[in-house]
Amino acid sequence: DYLQQYKNLLVGNRLPNLRKKWDPLIPCRKDRYLTPEQLKQLVARSPRILKILDEMSENDKAKKKQLTLTVRQMLDEIGLARSLPVIRWLGICIQSTIKKICTGVYVNEASIENVKRKVGSHPVLYLPSHRSYSDFILMSYLCFTYDLEIPGIAAGMDFHGMVGMGNMLRKTGAFFMRRTFATDKLYWYVFKEYMHSLVTAYHTGIEFFIEGTRSRSCKALPPKIGLLSMALEPLFMGEVPDITIVPVSISYDRPLEEQLFVYELLGVPKPKESTMGLIRSVLTIEDRYGGMYFDFGDPISVKEYFGDSLNRFQHALEPAHVQNLTKNELALIFDLAHDVVSCQQRRIVINCFNLIAICYSYRMYLGQGTTFDQLCEGVIILSGLLRRQGAVVAVDPSRIRDVVKESLRIHCNILTIGRDEKIVLEKPRISLRDVNRVKFKAHALTEDTMKNTLPIFYLQIYVNPCLYWCSSVAITILCAQQLTAHGKRKTQLGKLKQSVEKLRLIFANEFVFYTVRDDRDFAKDLQLLKNYNILSDEDAQGQLSYHESHVTGYYLTTIAPFFCCYLQLLHVIDTKFPTKSFNEKELLATAQEYIEKCLMSHNTLTHPYCLSLDSLSIALGAFNNLGCVTKIKNSDLTVYTANTESIRETHRLLQSYCQLLPFNYLLDYTVASKL
């Protein structure tokens, strides 16, 4: 069992001695090691920065002096620092907190030892999954624990502005990045050169999140290649012989920001980060959060990954700092980025409550209650299905009753065991009296809607980590169902593949499908469904038969909310904005208002998760890519216009699939407001 490689730091004497001598393994050995201050000086004197200063000053010495001072201020804002006493003190705080709230910190020690054996000669990029603000702090803690040099960590300005905390994080290796800086030419060049110098001249390695932001929905996000392309540019320019990428998978039984996630997805404004707020939350935290899991993927040699596609000779005739990456090189980086996300997802640990959430949601779709025994049976079935696909599942079938009970104890705010061992979906106790309704990100939802919707959102964010394994298979099942509906029973392989490709294109960003991998994924899904006897070959000409199974319901449960979300958004665009342009905020507010009414009137093709602002926003991007809407940029404002014919064609397509999905549980949607 793969999980046997994980060791629990909270058991035995495995927690590190934070006063130990610090002699870490250096990921990229150098003849001379720069201090953080020397690194900033190197950036300030670099050819790239000197060139941009000359261009922007236009031979004005006073202007150049002021710009030089601005560069220095920018570097002070960006630059990392290093203080061993601060690192040790933060380690003490981390250990105290995890011992208080966690049942385990599980680390795949074999994976870390593998990384330590394979690094040392080239720059290293650590690319973790991102599900919690605590990810990068815990990464630093693990590096200290296992004597691996703490990397420079790309952090957002939210942390920079926290009094005391920003400076402390900087001293543990964080360097700071503004959220947007495309319009500030000088800042863009300074930050790019800082990244360049971290790769070519610094020794600690770099850590950043390839998904670009924390996933509030707890599912994979499409990769962003901005930082990755900056970090890999020296390889393409021939300035370093190779770069090593280490994907890191971080997963939680229960993320610390669980409640914050569901509120943000619904549009409730996020509280401003503050040092006092952080201290208060740490001191008052009483809930148990189960286990945390850390797994370092097999290091990737970027030079070997690109192979013959890496053509560095084309950049040999000019200095590196006056060149940019080509479109072909950016396409190579995009391929790599998708494979890194896939590497992360393959090693994300699927915990018991992820499977409980699918099982409970499935029975809700059928309009049925769930007993404890039925839940245990469902978890065993699901763990077997996902293991067969290659997932890492933290469920021991021989102890299933104890494992499920422990998981329900950790998540007692969502599901509990009631009378006669019936599983009860808990209703949240909330009050929006202290929330400024004007500051809602979109539509100001009513308190009743929040009470009815929050439990479903809680369930869905625990379903979502399984989407990497379930979404593609579920789409193939749904297409097979539709093609064999109305007594047809059989379909052609070619028709099935065509239908699957259409849906994968629509949901490419939602489920992080990559069109380059479509054929491979379809072949894999097809074989899996044949193994389950859901699909079977009828003849040598490619005819397939579809067979209904309880397995299909589990898979379809995972994707149903997203299909309905896209369907409802198309309806809103078609009916509310058929001729006039709209911006994203207007559309999201209108969509939430319409969906709220649909839920209260029991519209059977509406799911509470349709209110998710993340999915509504991703859907808008998908419709732009499909030509359903046209995106128009006017200076600071981006607006969209509807393409009616394409909107209605896509709506008809999704409606034909949504009608195959049961939504009987919505009959009980308004119960909470009457309690």
SULGI-V12880 format. One record per backbone hydrogen bond with DSSP energy under -0.5 kcal/mol. NH is the residue of the N-H (numbers start at 1). CO is the residue of the C=O. E is the energy in kcal/mol with one decimal. If there is no record, write none. Layout:
<<NH & CO & E> <NH & CO & E>>
This chain:
<<4 & 1 & -1.6> <5 & 2 & -1.9> <6 & 3 & -1.7> <7 & 107 & -2.7> <9 & 7 & -0.7> <9 & 105 & -2.7> <11 & 8 & -1.7> <14 & 11 & -0.6> <18 & 16 & -0.9> <20 & 17 & -2.0> <23 & 21 & -0.9> <25 & 147 & -2.6> <27 & 25 & -0.6> <28 & 203 & -1.5> <29 & 120 & -2.4> <39 & 35 & -2.1> <40 & 36 & -1.7> <41 & 37 & -2.0> <42 & 38 & -2.2> <43 & 39 & -1.9> <44 & 40 & -2.4> <45 & 41 & -1.6> <46 & 43 & -1.4> <50 & 46 & -2.5> <51 & 47 & -2.2> <52 & 48 & -1.9> <53 & 49 & -2.2> <54 & 50 & -1.9> <55 & 51 & -2.2> <56 & 52 & -2.5> <57 & 53 & -2.1> <58 & 54 & -1.2> <59 & 54 & -0.6> <60 & 57 & -1.3> <61 & 59 & -0.8> <64 & 60 & -2.5> <65 & 61 & -2.3> <66 & 62 & -2.0> <67 & 63 & -2.5> <68 & 64 & -2.5> <69 & 65 & -1.9> <70 & 66 & -2.1> <71 & 67 & -2.4> <72 & 68 & -1.9> <73 & 69 & -2.2> <74 & 70 & -2.5> <75 & 71 & -2.4> <76 & 72 & -2.0> <77 & 73 & -1.8> <78 & 74 & -2.5> <79 & 75 & -3.2> <81 & 170 & -2.3> <83 & 171 & -2.4> <87 & 83 & -2.1> <88 & 84 & -2.6> <89 & 85 & -2.4> <90 & 86 & -2.8> <91 & 87 & -2.0> <92 & 88 & -1.9> <93 & 89 & -1.9> <94 & 90 & -2.5> <95 & 91 & -2.6> <96 & 92 & -2.3> <97 & 93 & -2.1> <98 & 94 & -2.8> <99 & 95 & -1.9> <100 & 96 & -1.0> <101 & 97 & -1.9> <102 & 98 & -2.2> <103 & 290 & -2.0> <104 & 290 & -1.1> <106 & 104 & -0.5> <106 & 292 & -3.4> <107 & 7 & -2.5> <107 & 105 & -0.5> <108 & 294 & -2.6> <109 & 5 & -1.0> <109 & 107 & -1.6> <110 & 5 & -0.6> <111 & 108 & -0.5> <112 & 108 & -1.4> <113 & 109 & -2.4> <114 & 110 & -1.9> <115 & 111 & -1.8> <116 & 112 & -2.4> <117 & 113 & -1.7> <118 & 114 & -1.3> <119 & 115 & -1.2> <120 & 27 & -1.8> <120 & 122 & -0.5> <122 & 27 & -0.5> <123 & 242 & -0.7> <125 & 244 & -3.0> <126 & 124 & -0.5> <126 & 206 & -3.3> <127 & 125 & -0.6> <127 & 246 & -2.4> <128 & 126 & -0.6> <129 & 248 & -1.9> <135 & 132 & -1.7> <138 & 134 & -2.7> <139 & 135 & -2.2> <140 & 136 & -1.7> <141 & 137 & -2.0> <142 & 138 & -2.5> <143 & 139 & -2.4> <144 & 140 & -2.3> <145 & 141 & -2.5> <146 & 142 & -2.5> <147 & 144 & -1.3> <148 & 143 & -3.1> <149 & 25 & -2.3> <152 & 205 & -2.6> <153 & 173 & -2.4> <154 & 152 & -0.5> <154 & 207 & -2.7> <155 & 175 & -2.7> <157 & 177 & -0.8> <159 & 156 & -1.0> <160 & 156 & -0.9> <161 & 157 & -1.8> <162 & 159 & -1.4> <163 & 161 & -0.6> <165 & 163 & -1.6> <166 & 162 & -2.7> <168 & 164 & -2.0> <169 & 165 & -2.8> <170 & 166 & -2.0> <171 & 167 & -1.7> <172 & 168 & -0.5> <172 & 169 & -1.1> <173 & 170 & -1.6> <174 & 169 & -2.2> <175 & 153 & -3.0> <176 & 78 & -2.0> <177 & 155 & -2.1> <184 & 181 & -0.8> <185 & 183 & -0.9> <188 & 184 & -2.4> <189 & 185 & -2.1> <190 & 186 & -2.5> <191 & 187 & -3.0> <192 & 188 & -2.3> <193 & 189 & -2.3> <194 & 190 & -2.1> <195 & 191 & -2.4> <196 & 192 & -2.4> <197 & 193 & -2.5> <198 & 194 & -2.2> <199 & 195 & -1.8> <200 & 196 & -2.7> <201 & 197 & -2.7> <202 & 197 & -1.2> <206 & 124 & -2.4> <207 & 152 & -3.3> <208 & 126 & -1.8> <210 & 208 & -0.7> <212 & 209 & -1.7> <215 & 130 & -2.5> <216 & 214 & -1.0> <218 & 215 & -1.1> <224 & 210 & -3.3> <229 & 225 & -2.8> <230 & 226 & -1.7> <231 & 227 & -2.5> <232 & 228 & -2.1> <233 & 229 & -1.2> <235 & 232 & -1.1> <236 & 232 & -1.6> <237 & 233 & -2.2> <238 & 235 & -1.1> <239 & 234 & -2.7> <240 & 234 & -1.0> <244 & 123 & -3.0> <245 & 300 & -2.6> <246 & 125 & -3.1> <247 & 245 & -0.6> <248 & 127 & -2.1> <249 & 295 & -3.0> <250 & 248 & -0.6> <251 & 293 & -2.1> <253 & 291 & -3.0> <254 & 289 & -0.8> <258 & 255 & -1.6> <261 & 257 & -3.0> <262 & 258 & -1.7> <263 & 259 & -2.0> <264 & 260 & -2.6> <265 & 261 & -2.6> <266 & 262 & -1.3> <267 & 263 & -0.6> <267 & 264 & -1.1> <268 & 263 & -2.4> <278 & 274 & -2.2> <279 & 275 & -2.5> <280 & 276 & -2.7> <281 & 277 & -2.2> <282 & 278 & -2.2> <283 & 279 & -2.4> <284 & 280 & -1.9> <285 & 281 & -0.9> <289 & 101 & -3.3> <292 & 104 & -1.9> <293 & 251 & -2.9> <294 & 106 & -2.4> <295 & 249 & -1.9> <297 & 247 & -3.6> <297 & 295 & -0.6> <300 & 245 & -3.3> <301 & 299 & -0.5> <302 & 243 & -2.7> <302 & 300 & -0.7> <305 & 301 & -2.6> <306 & 302 & -2.5> <307 & 303 & -1.9> <309 & 306 & -2.0> <310 & 307 & -1.5> <311 & 309 & -1.0> <312 & 310 & -0.7> <315 & 312 & -1.2> <316 & 313 & -1.7> <322 & 319 & -1.3> <323 & 320 & -1.7> <330 & 326 & -2.2> <331 & 327 & -2.1> <332 & 328 & -1.9> <333 & 329 & -2.2> <334 & 330 & -2.1> <335 & 331 & -2.0> <336 & 332 & -2.3> <337 & 333 & -2.9> <338 & 334 & -2.1> <339 & 335 & -1.9> <340 & 336 & -2.3> <341 & 337 & -2.2> <342 & 338 & -2.1> <343 & 339 & -2.4> <344 & 340 & -2.5> <345 & 341 & -2.5> <346 & 342 & -2.2> <347 & 343 & -0.9> <347 & 344 & -0.9> <348 & 345 & -1.0> <350 & 392 & -3.3> <351 & 349 & -0.7> <352 & 394 & -0.5> <354 & 351 & -0.6> <355 & 351 & -1.2> <356 & 352 & -2.3> <357 & 353 & -2.7> <358 & 354 & -1.4> <359 & 355 & -2.6> <360 & 356 & -3.0> <361 & 357 & -2.1> <362 & 358 & -2.6> <363 & 359 & -1.9> <364 & 360 & -1.8> <365 & 361 & -2.3> <366 & 362 & -1.4> <367 & 364 & -1.6> <368 & 363 & -3.0> <372 & 421 & -2.3> <375 & 371 & -2.2> <376 & 372 & -2.4> <377 & 373 & -2.4> <378 & 374 & -2.5> <379 & 375 & -2.4> <380 & 376 & -2.1> <381 & 377 & -2.2> <382 & 378 & -2.8> <383 & 379 & -2.7> <384 & 380 & -1.9> <385 & 381 & -2.2> <386 & 382 & -2.6> <387 & 383 & -2.2> <388 & 384 & -1.9> <389 & 385 & -1.0> <390 & 386 & -0.7> <390 & 387 & -1.1> <391 & 386 & -2.5> <392 & 348 & -0.6> <393 & 391 & -0.8> <394 & 350 & -2.8> <394 & 392 & -0.5> <395 & 393 & -1.4> <397 & 395 & -0.8> <399 & 396 & -2.0> <400 & 397 & -1.2> <403 & 399 & -2.6> <404 & 400 & -2.6> <405 & 401 & -2.3> <406 & 402 & -2.4> <407 & 403 & -2.1> <408 & 404 & -2.4> <409 & 405 & -1.9> <410 & 406 & -1.9> <411 & 407 & -1.7> <412 & 409 & -1.1> <414 & 411 & -2.3> <415 & 411 & -2.0> <416 & 424 & -2.0> <418 & 416 & -0.6> <418 & 422 & -4.1> <421 & 418 & -1.2> <422 & 419 & -1.7> <423 & 370 & -3.4> <424 & 416 & -3.1> <426 & 414 & -2.8> <426 & 424 & -0.7> <430 & 428 & -0.9> <435 & 432 & -1.3> <437 & 435 & -0.9> <439 & 436 & -1.8> <440 & 437 & -1.1> <441 & 267 & -2.6> <445 & 443 & -1.2> <450 & 446 & -2.2> <451 & 447 & -2.4> <452 & 448 & -2.3> <453 & 449 & -2.3> <454 & 450 & -2.7> <455 & 451 & -0.6> <456 & 453 & -0.6> <457 & 453 & -2.1> <458 & 454 & -2.7> <459 & 455 & -2.0> <460 & 456 & -2.5> <461 & 457 & -2.3> <462 & 458 & -0.7> <462 & 459 & -1.0> <463 & 459 & -1.3> <464 & 460 & -2.6> <466 & 463 & -2.1> <467 & 464 & -2.1> <469 & 466 & -1.1> <470 & 466 & -2.0> <471 & 467 & -2.4> <474 & 470 & -2.9> <475 & 471 & -2.2> <476 & 472 & -1.8> <477 & 473 & -2.3> <478 & 474 & -2.7> <479 & 475 & -2.4> <480 & 476 & -2.1> <481 & 477 & -2.5> <482 & 478 & -2.4> <483 & 479 & -2.4> <484 & 480 & -1.3> <485 & 482 & -1.0> <488 & 485 & -1.2> <489 & 484 & -1.5> <490 & 488 & -1.8> <491 & 544 & -2.3> <493 & 542 & -2.6> <496 & 492 & -2.1> <497 & 493 & -2.5> <498 & 494 & -2.1> <499 & 495 & -2.3> <500 & 496 & -2.5> <501 & 497 & -2.3> <502 & 498 & -1.7> <503 & 499 & -1.9> <504 & 500 & -2.7> <505 & 501 & -1.8> <506 & 502 & -1.8> <507 & 503 & -2.5> <508 & 505 & -0.9> <511 & 507 & -2.5> <513 & 508 & -2.0> <517 & 514 & -2.7> <518 & 515 & -1.5> <521 & 517 & -2.7> <522 & 518 & -2.7> <523 & 519 & -2.3> <524 & 520 & -2.0> <525 & 521 & -2.7> <526 & 522 & -2.8> <527 & 523 & -2.0> <528 & 524 & -2.0> <529 & 525 & -2.5> <530 & 526 & -1.8> <531 & 527 & -2.2> <532 & 528 & -1.7> <533 & 530 & -1.0> <534 & 529 & -2.6> <535 & 529 & -1.5> <536 & 545 & -1.7> <538 & 543 & -3.1> <539 & 543 & -0.8> <542 & 539 & -1.1> <544 & 491 & -3.4> <545 & 536 & -2.6> <546 & 489 & -1.5> <547 & 534 & -3.0> <552 & 549 & -0.8> <553 & 549 & -0.8> <554 & 550 & -1.1> <555 & 551 & -1.7> <556 & 552 & -2.7> <557 & 553 & -1.9> <558 & 554 & -0.8> <558 & 555 & -0.9> <559 & 555 & -0.7> <559 & 556 & -0.7> <560 & 556 & -1.8> <562 & 559 & -0.8> <563 & 559 & -1.7> <564 & 560 & -2.0> <565 & 561 & -1.9> <566 & 562 & -2.3> <567 & 563 & -2.1> <568 & 564 & -2.5> <569 & 565 & -2.1> <570 & 566 & -2.1> <571 & 567 & -1.9> <572 & 568 & -2.2> <573 & 569 & -2.4> <574 & 570 & -2.4> <575 & 571 & -2.3> <576 & 572 & -2.8> <577 & 572 & -0.7> <577 & 573 & -1.3> <582 & 640 & -2.0> <587 & 583 & -2.1> <588 & 584 & -2.7> <589 & 585 & -2.3> <590 & 586 & -2.3> <591 & 587 & -2.9> <592 & 588 & -2.6> <593 & 589 & -2.1> <594 & 590 & -2.3> <595 & 591 & -2.9> <596 & 592 & -2.4> <597 & 593 & -1.6> <598 & 594 & -2.2> <599 & 595 & -2.5> <600 & 596 & -1.9> <601 & 597 & -1.6> <602 & 599 & -1.2> <603 & 598 & -2.8> <606 & 603 & -1.4> <610 & 607 & -2.7> <611 & 608 & -1.9> <612 & 609 & -2.1> <613 & 265 & -3.2> <616 & 612 & -2.3> <617 & 613 & -2.3> <618 & 614 & -2.4> <619 & 615 & -2.6> <620 & 616 & -1.9> <621 & 617 & -1.8> <622 & 618 & -2.1> <623 & 619 & -2.6> <624 & 620 & -1.8> <625 & 621 & -2.0> <626 & 622 & -2.0> <627 & 623 & -0.7> <627 & 624 & -0.7> <628 & 623 & -2.1> <629 & 623 & -1.3> <630 & 641 & -2.6> <632 & 639 & -3.4> <634 & 632 & -0.6> <634 & 637 & -3.7> <635 & 633 & -0.5> <637 & 634 & -3.2> <639 & 632 & -2.9> <639 & 637 & -0.5> <640 & 582 & -3.0> <641 & 630 & -1.7> <643 & 628 & -3.0> <644 & 642 & -0.7> <647 & 643 & -2.5> <648 & 644 & -2.6> <649 & 645 & -2.0> <650 & 646 & -2.3> <651 & 647 & -2.3> <652 & 648 & -2.5> <653 & 649 & -1.9> <654 & 650 & -2.6> <655 & 651 & -2.6> <656 & 652 & -1.8> <657 & 653 & -0.9> <658 & 654 & -3.0> <659 & 655 & -2.0> <660 & 657 & -1.7> <661 & 658 & -1.8> <664 & 365 & -1.5> <666 & 663 & -1.6> <667 & 664 & -1.8> <668 & 665 & -1.9> <669 & 666 & -1.6> <671 & 668 & -1.7> <672 & 669 & -0.5> <674 & 670 & -0.5> <674 & 671 & -1.6> <675 & 671 & -0.6> <675 & 672 & -1.3>>
